[in-house]
Amino acid sequence: MDEGKEVAVRDESLPFKLMDALDDQLIIAELEGRMPEILTYHFSDKGQEVWGLSKAGVDEATGELSKQGEVIREMELVFTDGQEEAFFTVKAGRYVVSKDGREILLDTKFGTKRQPKKTARGNDNTFWYEQGSIKACRNASMRLIPKTIVQAVIENAKKKGKVKEVKQEEIKPEPAKTYEEYYNRMTEIKNAFELKNWWSKHYKEMEKSLPDEQFAEIVNYKDFLKNKFAEEKK
């Protein structure tokens, strides 16, 4: 695969899901004109210290990169609207700026984001488009920032007290869904693209939580929907 076209897959473990949810709050604060105070997230996992940049941290890192004569620009946004989720893909480019102001493209990366349209409490999320598009930009930019600059931002955040500690009690596993909940949700899927994204997100948890017979029925229903959408496209 061409490295420039490689698609980023953000860590879907529970701590990183929580960090992503915290970024939702920071994005809303920024949209409302409040300056985000969190640059990095930190948590301990099985004796290892894990650090991650917030959206504001990524912005600071791109600013530091620009001081070295390189800029990151968002080049393209692709947006697909689903019933319960929206899917965003952003292409970003890293440019070197010459002394006469010319920009030369060095590298490109893609960042993706699946954004729910409801909050964790089940309420309508009026900021889902802004959050999804901004976080897809964040993910694309993050893949273009040198690790030395990422580490510098983390160290700076430690000194300024702009670190959000993710506590173990906040990292709670999501309750398992029932066969009926999965099946009923699948009946609402409208096209092959939505089916593909929903299946890639949920099949592992279904395989793990459902009895073998029920999981087999879900697989059969997925295949039925896949064939149905293929026939409708002809």
C-alpha distance (Angstrom), angle and dihedral (degrees) to the residues before:
residue distance angle dihedral
M1 . . .
D2 3.83 . .
E3 3.80 105.0 .
G4 3.79 90.1 -140.9
K5 3.80 90.1 60.3
E6 3.76 97.5 41.6
V7 3.82 111.4 127.5
A8 3.80 117.9 -130.7
V9 3.81 117.7 -124.8
R10 3.78 111.1 -159.5
D11 3.80 117.5 -143.9
E12 3.83 107.9 -91.4
S13 3.81 95.9 -164.5
L14 3.80 116.4 126.7
P15 3.83 96.5 -102.7
F16 3.80 91.5 52.6
K17 3.81 91.0 45.9
L18 3.79 87.8 55.0
M19 3.80 91.1 48.0
D20 3.80 88.6 50.8
A21 3.81 90.4 51.5
L22 3.80 89.9 50.1
D23 3.80 88.6 53.7
D24 3.82 87.9 56.4
Q25 3.80 87.7 62.4
L26 3.80 92.8 47.2
I27 3.82 91.6 50.2
I28 3.81 91.0 52.7
A29 3.82 89.7 49.1
E30 3.80 90.4 52.5
L31 3.82 92.3 47.1
E32 3.80 88.3 52.8
G33 3.80 91.4 52.2
R34 3.81 97.8 -103.5
M35 3.79 116.8 132.6
P36 3.83 112.8 -120.7
E37 3.80 112.7 -123.1
I38 3.82 97.4 -166.6
L39 3.81 117.9 88.0
T40 3.81 100.4 162.6
Y41 3.79 141.3 21.4
H42 3.79 123.6 -142.0
F43 3.79 135.1 -169.9
S44 3.78 138.5 158.2
D45 3.79 118.5 -121.6
K46 3.82 120.6 -176.4
G47 3.77 92.5 -29.9
Q48 3.80 94.9 -44.8
E49 3.79 124.0 113.9
V50 3.80 111.1 -132.9
W51 3.80 123.6 -165.3
G52 3.80 130.0 -173.7
L53 3.81 134.3 177.8
S54 3.78 120.2 -117.7
K55 3.79 120.4 -138.9
A56 3.82 87.9 -93.7
G57 3.80 89.0 49.5
V58 3.80 91.1 54.0
D59 3.81 89.2 50.5
E60 3.81 90.0 52.8
A61 3.81 90.8 48.2
T62 3.82 92.2 52.2
G63 3.80 88.1 49.6
E64 3.80 90.3 53.7
L65 3.80 89.8 48.6
S66 3.80 90.7 53.7
K67 3.82 89.3 57.9
Q68 3.82 86.1 62.7
G69 3.81 91.8 55.4
E70 3.81 98.0 -97.5
V71 3.81 127.9 108.8
I72 3.80 133.4 -168.4
R73 3.80 117.6 -141.6
E74 3.79 130.0 -174.9
M75 3.79 105.4 -124.7
E76 3.79 106.2 177.6
L77 3.81 140.1 9.9
V78 3.81 122.9 -161.5
F79 3.79 115.5 -169.7
T80 3.81 129.2 -171.3
D81 3.78 119.8 -174.2
G82 3.80 119.7 -143.3
Q83 3.78 130.9 -178.4
E84 3.80 96.9 -105.7
E85 3.81 101.0 8.0
A86 3.76 139.4 33.6
F87 3.81 124.9 -144.8
F88 3.79 123.2 -143.8
T89 3.79 131.7 -171.8
V90 3.80 121.1 -176.4
K91 3.79 127.5 -171.7
A92 3.80 113.8 -152.5
G93 3.79 130.2 -175.5
R94 3.79 133.3 -153.1
Y95 3.81 113.3 -142.1
V96 3.78 133.0 -172.3
V97 3.81 113.3 -140.0
S98 3.79 116.4 -141.8
K99 3.81 123.8 -145.0
D100 3.82 90.7 -100.5
G101 3.83 91.3 53.6
R102 3.80 98.6 -102.3
E103 3.81 115.9 142.4
I104 3.80 121.3 -141.5
L105 3.79 118.7 -165.0
L106 3.81 111.6 -125.6
D107 3.79 104.6 171.3
T108 3.80 144.0 -11.0
K109 3.79 131.9 -150.4
F110 3.79 136.4 -179.7
G111 3.79 125.7 -131.6
T112 3.79 124.9 -167.1
K113 3.79 135.5 -163.5
R114 3.78 134.7 -175.2
Q115 3.81 106.9 -155.7
P116 3.84 124.3 -167.3
K117 3.80 116.6 -136.1
K118 3.78 92.4 -143.4
T119 3.78 131.7 60.4
A120 3.81 123.2 -115.5
R121 3.82 87.4 -94.0
G122 3.80 92.1 55.5
N123 3.81 96.9 -105.9
D124 3.80 123.0 135.6
N125 3.81 110.5 -89.4
T126 3.79 108.6 -139.4
F127 3.82 91.4 -171.6
W128 3.82 98.5 53.4
Y129 3.83 94.7 114.3
E130 3.80 94.5 48.6
Q131 3.81 92.5 44.9
G132 3.80 94.8 47.1
S133 3.79 96.4 46.2
I134 3.82 94.4 43.4
K135 3.81 92.9 48.5
A136 3.81 91.6 48.3
C137 3.82 87.1 53.4
R138 3.81 88.7 47.8
N139 3.81 91.8 52.2
A140 3.81 93.1 48.2
S141 3.81 93.3 47.2
M142 3.79 92.1 46.9
R143 3.80 90.5 60.7
L144 3.81 90.6 56.5
I145 3.81 98.4 48.6
P146 3.83 115.5 96.6
K147 3.80 114.7 -116.4
T148 3.80 90.9 -122.1
I149 3.80 90.6 62.9
V150 3.82 92.4 44.9
Q151 3.80 89.3 53.7
A152 3.80 91.1 47.2
V153 3.80 91.2 54.2
I154 3.81 90.6 49.1
E155 3.81 91.8 51.1
N156 3.80 90.9 47.0
A157 3.82 90.6 50.3
K158 3.80 90.2 52.7
K159 3.81 91.2 53.4
K160 3.82 93.3 47.1
G161 3.80 95.2 43.6
K162 3.80 93.1 -118.2
V163 3.81 96.1 135.2
K164 3.81 123.6 116.9
E165 3.80 110.6 -147.7
V166 3.82 110.5 -145.1
K167 3.79 104.7 -146.8
Q168 3.79 123.0 -146.9
E169 3.80 92.0 -122.4
E170 3.80 89.0 59.7
I171 3.82 91.1 56.3
K172 3.78 99.9 81.6
P173 3.81 123.3 164.9
E174 3.77 115.5 -116.1
P175 3.83 114.7 -110.7
A176 3.80 113.7 -102.0
K177 3.79 116.3 -107.6
T178 3.78 124.2 -130.9
Y179 3.79 127.6 -116.0
E180 3.82 89.6 -106.1
E181 3.80 92.1 53.8
Y182 3.80 92.5 51.4
Y183 3.81 93.0 44.6
N184 3.80 94.2 47.1
R185 3.79 90.9 49.6
M186 3.80 90.9 51.9
T187 3.80 90.9 54.4
E188 3.83 87.4 63.2
I189 3.81 94.9 56.0
K190 3.80 110.3 114.5
N191 3.82 106.9 -169.8
A192 3.79 146.0 12.1
F193 3.82 94.3 -98.0
E194 3.80 92.5 55.3
L195 3.81 90.1 45.5
K196 3.80 92.4 51.8
N197 3.81 93.6 50.0
W198 3.80 94.5 43.6
W199 3.80 91.8 48.6
S200 3.82 94.3 48.3
K201 3.79 89.1 52.0
H202 3.82 98.8 46.7
Y203 3.80 111.3 24.7
K204 3.82 95.7 89.3
E205 3.79 93.5 50.8
M206 3.82 90.6 46.5
E207 3.80 91.9 48.8
K208 3.78 89.6 50.9
S209 3.82 99.8 42.6
L210 3.82 105.4 34.0
P211 3.82 126.6 75.5
D212 3.81 113.0 -105.5
E213 3.82 94.4 -105.8
Q214 3.80 93.2 50.9
F215 3.79 92.9 46.0
A216 3.82 89.7 50.7
E217 3.82 89.5 52.9
I218 3.79 90.3 50.9
V219 3.81 90.4 50.9
N220 3.80 90.6 50.1
Y221 3.80 90.8 50.2
K222 3.80 90.6 49.2
D223 3.82 89.9 52.7
F224 3.81 89.7 48.4
L225 3.81 91.4 52.9
K226 3.80 91.6 45.6
N227 3.82 91.2 54.2
K228 3.79 91.2 43.7
F229 3.81 93.3 54.2
A230 3.82 90.5 45.3
E231 3.82 90.5 54.2
E232 3.80 91.8 47.6
K233 3.81 89.9 53.3
K234 3.82 93.5 56.4
